[in-house]
Amino acid sequence: MTSDALTRPIDTVTSLPPRRFEFSPAAAAEADAMLAAGPAAMWRALLVEQESEAPILLARRIIGAFLDAAPEPAAGDLAAAEITAEDIAAEVATARIRLRPLIDTLRACDAETRRVVLRQRAPITLIDGCWNDIVSQPATQPSAIVNQLVAHSFHVHGAGEAGTALTRSRRRALAAETVFLPDLTARDFLGRAEARPLTVRIASFYLALSRLPASFLPEIVAVHYAFGALALDDRLLGAGGGSRPGLDRILRDFLAFARDSDTGVADLRRLLRAVRLVIRLEAEHIGSLVELARWHRNLSLDAQVARIIARHAPYAGSQHGGVRVGGWRLSDRLADPELDVAQFVSELRGSRQLRPGPGGNRLLASIKLGGPMFGIFDDREAEVLTAWSAAVAAGEPAGAALEPCAAGDAEARHWDDAVGRYRPADVDLVDEGDGDSRQLFHRLVNIENFPSTLTRSREYVDQVLARAELLFAGGAGGRYTDASWFDYSADALLERVEHIYWTQLVGPYRPLDEIPDRDAVIAHQKRYALAALVDGAWLHRIGNTGRLDRPGVAALAAIHADEMGRGDLAKNHLTLIDRALTSMSIELPHIRQPEFTDERVLPEPPYAFANYQLCLGLFPDSRYPEIVGFTLGVELFGLGELRMHEIQKMRHHGFDSCYEDAHLTIDNVSAGHARQAADIINDYLDSVERNAGSAAAEGEWRRVWRGYASFALFIESDLVRKLVVGRAN
């Protein structure tokens, strides 16, 4: 960080002031239902349902339960003047050294056991770094600690290239071990991974933490440091790529900032407690993997066959015709939910299906090319069935029956009990009132504490989007935008972008002959300041875990990282707007603070646009096409006449134009954000057309362009008034 570019003390916050959480009564009932549905349902809710209240309340309960069940650090551990980053690093290093021989034992397993272990670890391996998903948000920026986490997250996400993201490198390492799993968000992901309860519980804690990072910033830093410093997945996979640049620095800085904070001792206690929780969770999981490997290695051939049958029985259907085993129709036996697999294997041993015949036994013949079960079993399963058939034919006695695996079950029950008992004392169940635009702004900035606002936010987004279509017919009359409808093609979109850039943004530019007076320049800056204070907010949830492979997401996440300076505090756009406002003697509390609700320095009208940006950003899944289109509007607006006039006016009066300067360059239409936004649209619609057809692509295009028009709706207020009057007449 180039500190000489900073004109004010940096934000060294290590935790936000504690606030209560507000949920609707309906969310509480839904969260209870999720808990009752079991670990897999909880995992899926946390991972997939990121736009509703109940998973956030579920996350609050999981986080609280895990932290409460972890040992409270002794007072002697946390003398603020004594504890050092080296002390914590040594504690983590000791755990790493202790776990290393266990991991090396797992790496030395036979190939099939190793695959079982890697599949089991995958739900944790593939969400590495999830806790940083939304740590960068309006409530936390531009914190120095958060900016370091942004830099780490940008690295983990592949610096805008999904192919180089950590998850991709991890999947390549798994594929090299012939472990192939569906997308994280696939319904059968946990089933395909054969995820055990402890695996799902630990992964759910990490996912839960990713939902509430502003409320648990010390814990985020602790998990990020401890998980990264342990580096267990890198060692288990025998592949690098998981390292975090500056991992030691973030720990040192956190401790240094905490010592100078009023909440320092409490933050240190929270940090150390969470570090030790991670060590405990990772030790428990590695221990369960060792137990799982031991169980798998000791499986007899009969037990291995039983596992294969148990896996495929639910899908057998009625395809087996009149085949009988043990006097029962095979289709009926396999369809029985109470199937005794061990007994079935015993009966299969003496069945005609395994008796040698002219073409070999019927079972093996059926799974070969041309047989009725060819392709049902994978290569490893076919090898087991072949070896078992040979053992039976040779007269070898039956091996030990399949015994249920209990790896990690005791620990999982502990966490189950903890989550089931825990009731957070800081949760209020209330129905959200209406409130004015300033109160809504406060709730949106601090959305972690006000999830009950999500319903109102969705309604507001949809109202704006519906109204934005007004510009489909009259948008060509815009001063800085052209949201008029046109039939989509990749070339047509680029032509429209070029037209807006040259005709409406750059073409009209002439240097000002007269500079407005100082007060007029400040007043104009105040008009746009609120939108600048939430710069990038519409994208802050776009790259969440499980979504990076979606067309355009990695590039959009990179744009958000650019807005936040890619972790360089001096380049963070919120730092830049703060510099600009300070140069005009405009002093404001942080937008997360309740005091900001009472500020009257900024005019009222801009709150509608700022609130829309904040609301739109809360729905990165269901309103993704609209976010893509809105991004084009924002990034194009950073160019041309308006921006250059502001630079001229600010420099004339001796104000800092750094915020305007940054957008004029970073948003450029040749390779900057404006061009990137157009390319993202084209890539996204191309993917839709290839995968879902031209009709689907046309529907998505309308949504994309409606997103662009929603930006124009706020910028072209004079045009919108004329169109509304014209429609009324």
FIZA-734222 format. One line per 2 residues: number of its first residue (from 1); their letters; for each residue x, y, z of C-alpha. Coordinates in steps of 0.05 Angstrom, whole numbers, plus 5000, padded with zeros to 4 digits. Layout:
% residues N
NUM	a	X:Y:Z; ...
END
This chain:
% residues 729
1	mt	5000:5000:5000; 5026:5068:4981
3	sd	5009:5104:5045; 5032:5171:5019
5	al	4970:5171:4976; 4926:5170:5037
7	tr	4906:5236:5068; 4868:5210:5128
9	pi	4882:5156:5180; 4866:5087:5152
11	dt	4807:5048:5178; 4838:5000:5228
13	vt	4773:4969:5253; 4781:4898:5277
15	sl	4707:4887:5295; 4643:4925:5284
17	pp	4601:4947:5343; 4555:4890:5364
19	rr	4484:4897:5339; 4422:4856:5346
21	fe	4394:4816:5288; 4324:4826:5262
23	fs	4287:4769:5228; 4215:4759:5210
25	pa	4175:4707:5249; 4167:4667:5185
27	aa	4243:4663:5178; 4249:4632:5247
29	ae	4200:4577:5228; 4237:4564:5163
31	ad	4304:4560:5199; 4275:4510:5248
33	am	4251:4468:5190; 4320:4470:5159
35	la	4351:4446:5224; 4301:4390:5229
37	ag	4314:4369:5157; 4386:4348:5175
39	pa	4458:4366:5157; 4451:4358:5081
41	am	4391:4405:5078; 4428:4455:5121
43	wr	4489:4452:5076; 4447:4465:5015
45	al	4408:4522:5046; 4473:4557:5066
47	lv	4505:4546:4998; 4448:4557:4950
49	eq	4394:4600:4984; 4435:4663:4993
51	es	4378:4710:4978; 4330:4694:5035
53	ea	4326:4705:5110; 4322:4636:5140
55	pi	4392:4612:5119; 4421:4674:5152
57	ll	4386:4658:5217; 4410:4586:5209
59	ar	4481:4612:5199; 4475:4654:5263
61	ri	4455:4592:5302; 4510:4549:5273
63	ig	4565:4601:5285; 4542:4613:5356
65	af	4537:4539:5372; 4606:4523:5346
67	ld	4639:4582:5381; 4603:4567:5447
69	aa	4624:4495:5443; 4697:4514:5433
71	pe	4738:4526:5496; 4742:4598:5521
73	pa	4814:4621:5521; 4843:4628:5590
75	ag	4856:4699:5614; 4930:4686:5615
77	dl	4928:4672:5540; 4906:4741:5523
79	aa	4945:4796:5556; 4939:4847:5501
81	ae	5009:4872:5511; 5040:4803:5508
83	it	5006:4760:5455; 5042:4762:5389
85	ae	5030:4738:5319; 5089:4691:5329
87	di	5053:4659:5389; 4991:4644:5348
89	aa	5033:4622:5288; 5071:4574:5332
91	ev	5006:4544:5359; 4980:4533:5289
93	at	5048:4505:5266; 5048:4456:5324
95	ar	4980:4431:5301; 5004:4426:5229
97	ir	5064:4385:5250; 5020:4340:5293
99	lr	4972:4327:5235; 5025:4318:5181
101	pl	5040:4244:5196; 4965:4228:5193
103	id	4959:4262:5125; 5020:4226:5100
105	tl	4988:4160:5122; 4927:4178:5081
107	ra	4970:4195:5021; 5003:4127:5026
109	cd	4937:4089:5023; 4920:4044:4964
111	ae	4889:4081:4905; 4816:4064:4920
113	tr	4821:4081:4994; 4854:4146:4975
115	rv	4797:4162:4928; 4747:4149:4984
117	vl	4786:4196:5030; 4791:4251:4977
119	rq	4717:4247:4961; 4702:4253:5035
121	ra	4746:4315:5043; 4719:4348:4979
123	pi	4661:4387:5011; 4713:4423:5053
125	tl	4769:4425:5001; 4724:4458:4949
127	id	4696:4513:4994; 4765:4537:5017
129	gc	4762:4612:5025; 4685:4616:5026
131	wn	4689:4658:5089; 4715:4716:5047
133	di	4656:4714:4998; 4623:4777:5023
135	vs	4672:4804:5074; 4681:4863:5027
137	qp	4615:4900:5033; 4590:4971:5047
139	at	4590:4960:5123; 4664:4938:5124
141	qp	4699:4978:5071; 4750:5009:5068
143	sa	4778:4972:5128; 4852:4957:5122
145	iv	4840:4886:5147; 4783:4875:5098
147	nq	4825:4901:5041; 4878:4849:5056
149	lv	4824:4795:5054; 4802:4824:4986
151	ah	4872:4814:4959; 4873:4742:4983
153	sf	4804:4729:4955; 4823:4759:4888
155	hv	4882:4711:4886; 4839:4650:4906
157	hg	4788:4669:4852; 4842:4667:4798
159	ag	4849:4743:4789; 4787:4744:4744
161	ea	4803:4680:4706; 4759:4624:4730
163	gt	4806:4572:4700; 4862:4592:4748
165	al	4818:4595:4810; 4836:4553:4870
167	tr	4773:4510:4861; 4794:4493:4790
169	sr	4864:4473:4811; 4835:4431:4867
171	rr	4788:4397:4819; 4845:4383:4771
173	al	4884:4351:4829; 4823:4309:4847
175	aa	4814:4289:4774; 4886:4265:4772
177	et	4865:4217:4827; 4804:4198:4785
179	vf	4757:4232:4834; 4703:4267:4794
181	lp	4647:4305:4829; 4590:4349:4804
183	dl	4585:4424:4817; 4581:4444:4890
185	ta	4510:4468:4880; 4487:4403:4847
187	rd	4434:4367:4888; 4474:4303:4889
189	fl	4541:4333:4906; 4542:4308:4978
191	gr	4515:4240:4957; 4569:4232:4904
193	ae	4622:4252:4955; 4592:4202:5004
195	ar	4597:4259:5054; 4591:4236:5126
197	pl	4556:4277:5181; 4620:4306:5209
199	tv	4643:4329:5141; 4577:4364:5128
201	ri	4576:4396:5197; 4646:4425:5191
203	as	4634:4450:5120; 4569:4481:5143
205	fy	4605:4521:5197; 4652:4551:5145
207	la	4593:4566:5100; 4554:4596:5158
209	ls	4612:4642:5174; 4612:4666:5102
211	rl	4541:4692:5110; 4557:4739:5168
213	pa	4629:4764:5160; 4616:4836:5182
215	sf	4588:4811:5248; 4645:4762:5258
217	lp	4706:4797:5230; 4755:4771:5283
219	ei	4731:4701:5270; 4738:4710:5195
221	va	4811:4731:5203; 4823:4672:5250
223	vh	4793:4621:5203; 4828:4651:5143
225	ya	4895:4649:5178; 4889:4582:5213
227	fg	4859:4544:5154; 4910:4574:5106
229	al	4970:4563:5152; 4950:4491:5166
231	al	4948:4479:5090; 4921:4409:5101
233	dd	4887:4404:5033; 4950:4422:4995
235	rl	4988:4367:5031; 4932:4316:5024
237	lg	4926:4330:4949; 5001:4336:4940
239	ag	4988:4400:4901; 5001:4473:4916
241	gg	4957:4532:4898; 4924:4542:4964
243	sr	4974:4591:4994; 4951:4661:5012
245	pg	4998:4719:4998; 5010:4759:5061
247	ld	4978:4709:5108; 5026:4727:5165
249	ri	5018:4801:5153; 4943:4800:5163
251	lr	4952:4767:5230; 5005:4817:5252
253	df	4964:4876:5229; 4901:4850:5263
255	la	4937:4843:5329; 4969:4912:5322
257	fa	4903:4946:5305; 4867:4909:5361
259	rd	4917:4934:5413; 4899:5006:5394
261	sd	4824:4992:5395; 4774:5000:5451
263	tg	4751:4929:5436; 4822:4902:5430
265	va	4821:4851:5487; 4753:4824:5466
267	dl	4775:4820:5393; 4838:4782:5412
269	rr	4798:4733:5453; 4751:4722:5394
271	ll	4809:4713:5347; 4846:4662:5390
273	ra	4783:4624:5406; 4766:4617:5331
275	vr	4838:4597:5314; 4833:4541:5365
277	lv	4765:4521:5339; 4793:4513:5268
279	ir	4851:4471:5296; 4800:4428:5332
281	le	4754:4420:5271; 4811:4404:5224
283	ae	4841:4354:5273; 4773:4321:5282
285	hi	4764:4316:5207; 4833:4289:5192
287	gs	4823:4239:5248; 4757:4218:5217
289	lv	4791:4209:5150; 4842:4163:5182
291	el	4786:4124:5214; 4749:4121:5147
293	ar	4812:4097:5111; 4823:4042:5163
295	wh	4751:4020:5156; 4755:4018:5080
297	rn	4821:3981:5078; 4793:3926:5123
299	ls	4732:3913:5080; 4728:3842:5055
301	ld	4709:3828:4983; 4639:3810:5007
303	aq	4634:3876:5043; 4659:3914:4982
305	va	4606:3880:4940; 4554:3899:4992
307	ri	4574:3972:4986; 4567:3969:4910
309	ia	4498:3938:4915; 4476:3989:4967
311	rh	4498:4045:4922; 4461:4020:4860
313	ap	4399:3988:4891; 4357:4052:4894
315	ya	4363:4059:4818; 4350:3986:4799
317	gs	4277:3996:4780; 4242:3937:4746
319	qh	4293:3923:4692; 4313:3855:4719
321	gg	4252:3819:4693; 4245:3748:4721
323	vr	4315:3743:4751; 4311:3713:4821
325	vg	4360:3710:4879; 4344:3672:4942
327	gw	4275:3655:4917; 4256:3728:4908
329	rl	4249:3769:4845; 4312:3812:4841
331	sd	4272:3875:4825; 4231:3866:4888
333	rl	4291:3853:4932; 4329:3914:4908
335	ad	4268:3959:4914; 4259:3940:4987
337	pe	4279:4000:5031; 4296:3951:5087
339	ld	4342:3910:5043; 4391:3870:5085
341	va	4451:3878:5039; 4495:3828:5076
343	qf	4442:3775:5071; 4431:3790:4998
345	vs	4506:3783:4983; 4505:3716:5020
347	el	4447:3692:4977; 4480:3718:4914
349	rg	4541:3676:4930; 4500:3612:4920
351	sr	4457:3637:4863; 4458:3614:4792
353	ql	4484:3683:4772; 4553:3664:4799
355	rp	4556:3592:4775; 4606:3582:4719
357	gp	4577:3568:4651; 4601:3562:4579
359	gg	4609:3638:4574; 4630:3649:4646
361	nr	4583:3667:4703; 4520:3707:4687
363	ll	4537:3765:4732; 4603:3781:4697
365	as	4573:3769:4628; 4518:3819:4644
367	ik	4566:3876:4659; 4610:3866:4597
369	lg	4599:3902:4531; 4533:3878:4502
371	gp	4508:3855:4570; 4444:3883:4602
373	mf	4483:3918:4657; 4541:3944:4616
375	gi	4559:4014:4640; 4521:4009:4706
377	fd	4585:3997:4746; 4648:4038:4740
379	dr	4716:4007:4727; 4734:3999:4800
381	ea	4667:3967:4816; 4674:3919:4758
383	ev	4743:3900:4784; 4714:3884:4853
385	lt	4657:3843:4823; 4706:3804:4780
387	aw	4753:3790:4839; 4695:3769:4883
389	sa	4667:3723:4830; 4735:3690:4823
391	av	4740:3682:4899; 4671:3650:4902
393	aa	4687:3603:4845; 4752:3583:4880
395	ge	4712:3564:4941; 4739:3618:4986
397	pa	4694:3628:5047; 4653:3691:5056
399	ga	4690:3749:5086; 4666:3793:5141
401	al	4599:3825:5129; 4594:3900:5116
403	ep	4597:3937:5181; 4571:4009:5182
405	ca	4626:4062:5182; 4625:4105:5244
407	ag	4682:4152:5226; 4672:4219:5259
409	da	4602:4202:5283; 4616:4217:5357
411	ea	4643:4286:5339; 4585:4298:5292
413	rh	4535:4282:5347; 4570:4332:5392
415	wd	4562:4387:5340; 4490:4365:5326
417	da	4473:4372:5399; 4508:4440:5404
419	vg	4470:4468:5344; 4404:4438:5367
421	ry	4411:4471:5436; 4436:4539:5416
423	rp	4389:4598:5414; 4423:4665:5400
425	ad	4405:4718:5451; 4416:4775:5401
427	vd	4359:4757:5353; 4293:4794:5350
429	lv	4233:4768:5311; 4198:4829:5282
431	de	4160:4849:5220; 4198:4905:5185
433	gd	4165:4972:5185; 4164:5018:5125
435	gd	4214:5072:5145; 4241:5127:5100
437	sr	4296:5123:5048; 4350:5140:5099
439	ql	4328:5086:5147; 4325:5037:5089
441	fh	4395:5057:5070; 4420:5042:5140
443	rl	4387:4974:5140; 4415:4957:5071
445	vn	4486:4977:5089; 4480:4935:5152
447	ie	4439:4880:5118; 4471:4825:5161
449	nf	4434:4853:5221; 4369:4867:5182
451	ps	4355:4805:5140; 4281:4820:5147
453	tl	4293:4876:5097; 4305:4826:5041
455	tr	4232:4821:5022; 4224:4896:5017
457	sr	4289:4899:4977; 4266:4849:4926
459	ey	4201:4886:4916; 4239:4952:4906
461	vd	4285:4920:4854; 4227:4892:4815
463	qv	4189:4958:4817; 4249:4995:4789
465	la	4262:4942:4736; 4189:4944:4713
467	ra	4191:5020:4709; 4256:5019:4671
469	el	4223:4988:4610; 4193:5057:4599
471	lf	4260:5074:4567; 4256:5017:4517
473	ag	4213:5063:4473; 4240:5132:4491
475	ga	4310:5119:4516; 4345:5146:4454
477	gg	4332:5216:4480; 4379:5206:4539
479	ry	4435:5255:4552; 4486:5204:4577
481	td	4452:5137:4560; 4411:5104:4506
483	as	4366:5050:4535; 4322:5045:4473
485	wf	4307:4974:4453; 4344:4939:4397
487	dy	4347:4867:4374; 4407:4834:4404
489	sa	4469:4809:4369; 4540:4812:4396
491	da	4558:4862:4342; 4496:4903:4354
493	ll	4512:4910:4428; 4583:4933:4414
495	er	4556:4982:4362; 4508:5011:4414
497	ve	4565:5017:4465; 4609:5052:4414
499	hi	4551:5098:4395; 4538:5118:4467
501	yw	4612:5129:4480; 4627:5172:4419
503	tq	4561:5208:4410; 4537:5220:4481
505	lv	4598:5216:4526; 4660:5237:4488
507	gp	4635:5274:4426; 4600:5331:4463
509	yr	4661:5345:4506; 4692:5414:4503
511	pl	4732:5444:4559; 4691:5491:4602
513	de	4699:5565:4586; 4671:5585:4653
515	ip	4682:5546:4717; 4624:5547:4767
517	dr	4639:5577:4834; 4665:5535:4891
519	da	4598:5524:4924; 4565:5501:4860
521	vi	4621:5450:4848; 4614:5423:4919
523	ah	4538:5420:4912; 4545:5379:4848
525	qk	4595:5332:4881; 4547:5322:4939
527	ry	4494:5300:4890; 4536:5240:4868
529	al	4573:5227:4933; 4524:5177:4962
531	aa	4528:5132:4901; 4603:5136:4906
533	lv	4602:5115:4979; 4570:5049:4959
535	dg	4613:5041:4897; 4615:4968:4875
537	aw	4560:4947:4922; 4516:4918:4867
539	lh	4572:4867:4855; 4596:4850:4925
541	ri	4560:4783:4927; 4571:4762:4855
543	gn	4628:4713:4864; 4602:4672:4922
545	tg	4623:4599:4931; 4596:4551:4879
547	rl	4583:4605:4827; 4650:4623:4798
549	dr	4641:4579:4737; 4578:4615:4715
551	pg	4592:4654:4651; 4615:4724:4669
553	va	4618:4715:4745; 4694:4713:4750
555	al	4700:4776:4708; 4647:4812:4748
557	aa	4681:4792:4813; 4746:4820:4785
559	ih	4711:4886:4770; 4688:4889:4842
561	ad	4759:4874:4865; 4783:4931:4820
563	em	4733:4978:4853; 4762:4958:4920
565	gr	4834:4969:4895; 4848:4894:4892
567	gd	4866:4900:4965; 4910:4962:4957
569	la	4877:5011:5005; 4905:5071:4968
571	kn	4870:5050:4904; 4805:5030:4937
573	hl	4750:5074:4907; 4720:5086:4976
575	tl	4787:5114:4998; 4788:5158:4937
577	id	4719:5187:4948; 4737:5199:5020
579	ra	4799:5238:4997; 4756:5278:4949
581	lt	4704:5295:5001; 4757:5313:5052
583	sm	4789:5361:5003; 4721:5397:5000
585	si	4716:5398:5076; 4658:5349:5074
587	el	4661:5306:5137; 4614:5246:5143
589	ph	4608:5188:5192; 4618:5119:5162
591	ir	4556:5097:5125; 4548:5037:5171
593	qp	4541:5081:5232; 4471:5100:5258
595	ef	4494:5173:5258; 4497:5172:5182
597	td	4421:5166:5181; 4417:5236:5212
599	er	4467:5269:5165; 4439:5326:5124
601	vl	4501:5344:5084; 4480:5303:5025
603	pe	4414:5317:4989; 4355:5269:4995
605	pp	4342:5248:4922; 4406:5207:4913
607	ya	4383:5158:4967; 4335:5125:4917
609	fa	4392:5107:4870; 4440:5086:4926
611	ny	4386:5042:4955; 4372:5010:4888
613	ql	4446:4992:4880; 4447:4962:4949
615	cl	4382:4923:4937; 4402:4897:4869
617	gl	4468:4870:4897; 4429:4826:4946
619	fp	4402:4782:4890; 4462:4757:4850
621	ds	4427:4692:4831; 4355:4711:4815
623	ry	4373:4779:4784; 4438:4761:4752
625	pe	4421:4783:4681; 4397:4850:4707
627	iv	4462:4859:4747; 4502:4846:4684
629	gf	4464:4899:4646; 4467:4949:4704
631	tl	4542:4940:4705; 4547:4963:4633
633	gv	4509:5027:4651; 4552:5042:4711
635	el	4618:5030:4676; 4601:5070:4614
637	fg	4578:5129:4656; 4648:5135:4684
639	lg	4673:5161:4617; 4669:5224:4576
641	el	4643:5295:4583; 4612:5293:4652
643	rm	4673:5262:4685; 4723:5308:4648
645	he	4684:5370:4667; 4684:5349:4740
647	iq	4759:5339:4738; 4768:5408:4707
649	km	4723:5441:4759; 4753:5406:4819
651	rh	4825:5420:4798; 4807:5493:4786
653	hg	4785:5500:4858; 4842:5459:4886
655	fd	4800:5398:4903; 4825:5327:4899
657	sc	4800:5296:4833; 4828:5227:4847
659	ye	4760:5193:4847; 4742:5223:4779
661	da	4811:5209:4752; 4808:5135:4771
663	hl	4742:5123:4735; 4763:5159:4673
665	ti	4819:5109:4664; 4796:5044:4695
667	dn	4728:5045:4659; 4757:5058:4589
669	vs	4718:5029:4531; 4777:4996:4496
671	ag	4798:4947:4551; 4771:4975:4616
673	ha	4708:4961:4655; 4661:4988:4602
675	rq	4689:4940:4549; 4692:4884:4599
677	aa	4619:4894:4616; 4599:4889:4543
679	di	4642:4826:4534; 4610:4796:4596
681	in	4541:4806:4566; 4561:4775:4500
683	dy	4594:4716:4534; 4535:4704:4580
685	ld	4483:4707:4524; 4526:4663:4479
687	sv	4527:4611:4535; 4452:4615:4544
689	er	4439:4606:4470; 4487:4546:4465
691	na	4457:4512:4526; 4384:4532:4524
693	gs	4369:4557:4454; 4355:4623:4420
695	aa	4287:4634:4453; 4319:4630:4522
697	ae	4375:4677:4500; 4323:4728:4475
699	ge	4289:4726:4543; 4354:4736:4580
701	wr	4373:4793:4533; 4309:4830:4552
703	rv	4328:4822:4625; 4400:4845:4613
705	wr	4377:4907:4576; 4325:4921:4629
707	gy	4383:4922:4678; 4419:4974:4635
709	as	4354:5014:4631; 4347:5013:4706
711	fa	4413:5051:4711; 4390:5101:4658
713	lf	4324:5110:4697; 4361:5146:4753
715	ie	4411:5184:4709; 4361:5211:4658
717	sd	4311:5242:4706; 4290:5298:4658
719	lv	4276:5248:4602; 4238:5201:4648
721	rk	4193:5258:4671; 4177:5275:4598
723	lv	4162:5203:4581; 4117:5195:4641
725	vg	4078:5258:4623; 4074:5235:4550
727	ra	4047:5167:4571; 3996:5201:4617
729	n	3971:5244:4559
END
